[in-house]
Amino acid sequence: MSYRLAFYDEGHRYELNGEEIPSVSEILRFLSREVYGEIDRYLLDHAAERGTAVHEATQELDRTGSCEIELPYQGYLEAYARFLRDHRVEWTLTEKPMADPIRKYAGTLDRAGYLDGYFSIVDLKTNQAVKKSLVKAQLNAYYLLAMANHIGPVDRLWCLQLCENGRYRLYNVKIDETEFRASLELHKALKKKHGRMRIE
Protein backbone atom coordinates (compact mmCIF):
# COMPACT_ATOMS: atom_id res chain seq x y z
CA MET A 1 0.00 0.00 0.00
CA SER A 2 1.50 3.35 -1.08
CA TYR A 3 1.16 6.49 1.02
CA ARG A 4 2.72 9.89 1.58
CA LEU A 5 4.36 10.35 4.97
CA ALA A 6 5.77 13.67 6.14
CA PHE A 7 7.80 14.02 9.33
CA TYR A 8 8.34 17.38 11.03
CA ASP A 9 11.21 17.35 13.49
CA GLU A 10 9.83 20.40 15.30
CA GLY A 11 7.09 19.01 17.49
CA HIS A 12 7.96 15.47 16.34
CA ARG A 13 4.85 15.36 14.12
CA TYR A 14 3.84 12.98 11.34
CA GLU A 15 1.33 13.51 8.53
CA LEU A 16 -0.10 10.60 6.55
CA ASN A 17 -1.52 11.70 3.20
CA GLY A 18 -1.95 15.20 4.66
CA GLU A 19 -3.62 14.06 7.89
CA GLU A 20 -1.79 14.38 11.20
CA ILE A 21 -1.45 11.03 12.97
CA PRO A 22 -0.02 10.13 16.38
CA SER A 23 3.55 9.01 16.89
CA VAL A 24 4.57 5.91 18.83
CA SER A 25 5.75 8.21 21.64
CA GLU A 26 2.38 9.95 21.83
CA ILE A 27 0.49 6.67 21.96
CA LEU A 28 2.77 5.38 24.71
CA ARG A 29 2.45 8.54 26.83
CA PHE A 30 0.27 6.70 29.37
CA LEU A 31 2.85 4.00 29.88
CA SER A 32 5.66 6.54 29.84
CA ARG A 33 4.08 8.58 32.66
CA GLU A 34 3.55 5.44 34.70
CA VAL A 35 7.18 4.38 34.24
CA TYR A 36 8.91 7.75 34.60
CA GLY A 37 6.46 9.61 36.83
CA GLU A 38 7.13 13.31 37.32
CA ILE A 39 10.70 13.96 36.15
CA ASP A 40 12.34 17.37 36.27
CA ARG A 41 11.99 19.20 32.92
CA TYR A 42 15.72 19.99 32.85
CA LEU A 43 16.60 16.30 33.15
CA LEU A 44 14.19 15.40 30.34
CA ASP A 45 15.58 18.11 28.06
CA HIS A 46 19.17 17.05 28.80
CA ALA A 47 18.33 13.40 28.08
CA ALA A 48 16.64 14.39 24.80
CA GLU A 49 19.66 16.51 23.79
CA ARG A 50 22.02 13.63 24.56
CA GLY A 51 19.85 11.13 22.68
CA THR A 52 19.69 13.34 19.59
CA ALA A 53 23.46 13.91 19.57
CA VAL A 54 24.26 10.22 19.97
CA HIS A 55 21.71 9.12 17.36
CA GLU A 56 23.13 11.58 14.81
CA ALA A 57 26.69 10.49 15.54
CA THR A 58 25.96 6.77 15.28
CA GLN A 59 24.12 7.36 12.02
CA GLU A 60 27.14 9.21 10.66
CA LEU A 61 29.42 6.40 11.84
CA ASP A 62 27.27 3.83 10.01
CA ARG A 63 27.22 5.95 6.86
CA THR A 64 30.86 7.04 6.61
CA GLY A 65 32.81 4.91 9.06
CA SER A 66 33.89 7.88 11.18
CA CYS A 67 32.42 10.87 12.99
CA GLU A 68 32.98 13.42 15.73
CA ILE A 69 30.89 14.08 18.81
CA GLU A 70 31.04 16.47 21.74
CA LEU A 71 33.32 15.26 24.53
CA PRO A 72 30.53 14.61 27.10
CA TYR A 73 28.93 12.12 24.69
CA GLN A 74 32.08 10.42 23.42
CA GLY A 75 31.63 7.34 25.61
CA TYR A 76 28.24 6.60 24.05
CA LEU A 77 29.75 6.66 20.57
CA GLU A 78 32.59 4.41 21.72
CA ALA A 79 29.97 1.99 23.05
CA TYR A 80 28.27 1.88 19.63
CA ALA A 81 31.63 1.32 17.89
CA ARG A 82 32.34 -1.53 20.31
CA PHE A 83 28.94 -3.06 19.51
CA LEU A 84 29.73 -2.94 15.78
CA ARG A 85 33.05 -4.70 16.39
CA ASP A 86 31.48 -7.41 18.54
CA HIS A 87 28.63 -8.34 16.16
CA ARG A 88 27.98 -9.01 12.50
CA VAL A 89 25.83 -6.07 11.46
CA GLU A 90 24.27 -5.22 8.10
CA TRP A 91 21.70 -2.45 8.39
CA THR A 92 19.13 -2.06 5.63
CA LEU A 93 17.25 0.84 7.27
CA THR A 94 18.64 3.61 9.47
CA GLU A 95 16.48 6.27 11.19
CA LYS A 96 13.57 5.39 8.90
CA PRO A 97 10.19 7.10 9.44
CA MET A 98 7.23 4.93 8.47
CA ALA A 99 3.50 4.67 9.04
CA ASP A 100 0.80 2.05 9.46
CA PRO A 101 -2.00 3.26 7.14
CA ILE A 102 -4.57 0.94 8.77
CA ARG A 103 -3.88 1.65 12.45
CA LYS A 104 -2.94 5.26 11.57
CA TYR A 105 0.18 5.88 13.58
CA ALA A 106 3.82 6.49 12.73
CA GLY A 107 7.30 6.14 14.16
CA THR A 108 10.97 6.16 13.24
CA LEU A 109 12.93 2.92 13.40
CA ASP A 110 16.47 3.48 14.66
CA ARG A 111 17.89 0.45 12.85
CA ALA A 112 16.60 -2.54 10.92
CA GLY A 113 18.69 -5.20 9.23
CA TYR A 114 20.74 -8.26 9.94
CA LEU A 115 22.29 -8.69 13.37
CA ASP A 116 24.33 -11.88 13.71
CA GLY A 117 22.37 -13.44 10.86
CA TYR A 118 18.85 -12.58 12.09
CA PHE A 119 16.73 -9.84 10.58
CA SER A 120 16.22 -7.50 13.52
CA ILE A 121 14.81 -4.17 14.64
CA VAL A 122 17.17 -2.40 17.04
CA ASP A 123 16.35 0.62 19.18
CA LEU A 124 19.20 2.68 20.64
CA LYS A 125 18.95 4.01 24.20
CA THR A 126 21.27 6.30 26.15
CA ASN A 127 19.29 6.21 29.42
CA GLN A 128 21.09 5.11 32.57
CA ALA A 129 18.30 2.59 33.22
CA VAL A 130 16.25 0.79 30.55
CA LYS A 131 12.52 0.99 31.30
CA LYS A 132 11.72 -2.50 30.11
CA SER A 133 7.91 -2.36 29.83
CA LEU A 134 8.08 0.88 27.86
CA VAL A 135 10.87 -0.40 25.61
CA LYS A 136 8.93 -3.59 24.91
CA ALA A 137 5.85 -1.61 23.86
CA GLN A 138 7.94 0.73 21.71
CA LEU A 139 9.80 -2.00 19.86
CA ASN A 140 6.61 -3.95 19.23
CA ALA A 141 5.07 -0.77 17.78
CA TYR A 142 8.02 -0.68 15.37
CA TYR A 143 7.54 -4.38 14.68
CA LEU A 144 3.94 -3.71 13.58
CA LEU A 145 5.16 -0.82 11.42
CA ALA A 146 7.66 -3.13 9.75
CA MET A 147 4.94 -5.71 9.10
CA ALA A 148 2.60 -3.06 7.67
CA ASN A 149 5.36 -1.95 5.30
CA HIS A 150 6.35 -5.50 4.30
CA ILE A 151 9.80 -5.23 5.87
CA GLY A 152 11.26 -8.46 7.11
CA PRO A 153 10.09 -10.95 8.20
CA VAL A 154 11.50 -9.72 11.51
CA ASP A 155 13.17 -12.45 13.57
CA ARG A 156 14.36 -10.46 16.59
CA LEU A 157 13.77 -7.23 18.49
CA TRP A 158 16.66 -5.67 20.40
CA CYS A 159 17.26 -2.74 22.72
CA LEU A 160 20.84 -1.50 22.51
CA GLN A 161 21.73 0.50 25.61
CA LEU A 162 24.80 2.68 25.05
CA CYS A 163 26.59 3.67 28.26
CA GLU A 164 28.65 6.71 29.13
CA ASN A 165 31.65 4.52 30.06
CA GLY A 166 32.00 3.17 26.51
CA ARG A 167 30.24 -0.13 27.17
CA TYR A 168 26.88 -1.38 25.97
CA ARG A 169 24.13 -3.79 26.92
CA LEU A 170 22.04 -5.65 24.36
CA TYR A 171 18.57 -6.72 25.51
CA ASN A 172 16.51 -9.25 23.58
CA VAL A 173 12.89 -8.06 23.48
CA LYS A 174 9.97 -10.46 23.13
CA ILE A 175 7.74 -10.08 20.07
CA ASP A 176 4.45 -9.48 21.88
CA GLU A 177 2.28 -6.47 21.04
CA THR A 178 0.05 -6.64 24.14
CA GLU A 179 1.24 -3.42 25.80
CA PHE A 180 1.32 -1.41 22.59
CA ARG A 181 -2.12 -2.55 21.45
CA ALA A 182 -3.58 -1.66 24.87
CA SER A 183 -2.00 1.81 24.69
CA LEU A 184 -3.29 2.29 21.15
CA GLU A 185 -6.85 1.38 22.18
CA LEU A 186 -6.67 3.78 25.13
CA HIS A 187 -5.37 6.53 22.84
CA LYS A 188 -8.24 5.96 20.39
CA ALA A 189 -10.81 5.91 23.20
CA LEU A 190 -9.66 9.29 24.52
CA LYS A 191 -9.67 10.79 21.01
CA LYS A 192 -13.14 9.46 20.15
CA LYS A 193 -15.80 12.01 19.20
CA HIS A 194 -19.12 11.53 21.01
CA GLY A 195 -22.54 12.60 19.75
CA ARG A 196 -24.40 15.53 21.29
CA MET A 197 -25.81 14.58 24.68
CA ARG A 198 -24.43 11.06 24.22
CA ILE A 199 -21.51 9.08 25.61
CA GLU A 200 -20.77 6.28 23.18
Buried (B, 14 or more C-beta within 10 A) or exposed (E): EEEEBBBEEEEEBBBBEEEBBBBBEBBBBBBBEEBEEEEEEEEEEEBEEBBEBBBEBBBBBBEEEEBEBEEEBBBBBBBBBBBBEEBEBEBEBBBBBBBBBEBBBBBBBBBBBBBEEEBBBBBBBBBEEBBEEBBBBBBBBBBBBBBBBEBEEBEBBBBBBBBBEBEBEEBEBEEBBEBBBEBBEBBBEEEEEEEEEEEE
